[in-house]
Amino acid sequence: MKELERKLLSELMKNSRRSDRELAKAIGVSQPTTTRLRTKLEKEGYIKEYTIIPNFSKIGYTIMALNFVKLDPKLTKNGIEGFRNAHPETIGKDPFGVVLIQRGMGLGYDTVIVSFHQDYSSYDNFRNYVKHAMGESITEMNVFLINLDEEKNTLPPTFLFLSREMLKSKSKTKE
């Protein structure tokens, strides 16, 4: 990724509502150049979507859940691929606020599901649904619940710091 593309992506992460004219001024190029760069970033998959980060508690979600899942080690590569393809679609059909299902590693788990819930009862329904719908694939599931109504001593979700770090890490690699 070229430096100018990184700058544009960083600016979009800070605030994607800005016009191409405003973005051009921020990165020091013309508006047509910015439009071409943005279109290129979209086509190449660097930009997946434009969205907002709402105040979750104000719109009725009081719990964010980090659901740590351990998949059955007997699953073959095809079984894991089937799990990956089928379950996001299955969960997406139900009224749960799932924002991420991702394979990974750590704490003895290999998948994480990040979800938002109106209250504990809503979370409990989600957890029961996951156990029922994916029970054959899952050997263990644990959760870390976050109270979104608690605003003291927290940093709400933001891409601001990541956008700054993205530019710093690139400049460090040049040195």
PyMOL commands that set and color helices and strands:
alter all, ss='L'
color gray80, all
select helices_A, chain A and resi 3-14+20-27+31-43+56-59+77-92+120-134+160-174
alter helices_A, ss='H'
color red, helices_A
select strands_A, chain A and resi 63-71+97-106+109-117+138-147
alter strands_A, ss='S'
color yellow, strands_A
deselect
rebuild
show_as cartoon
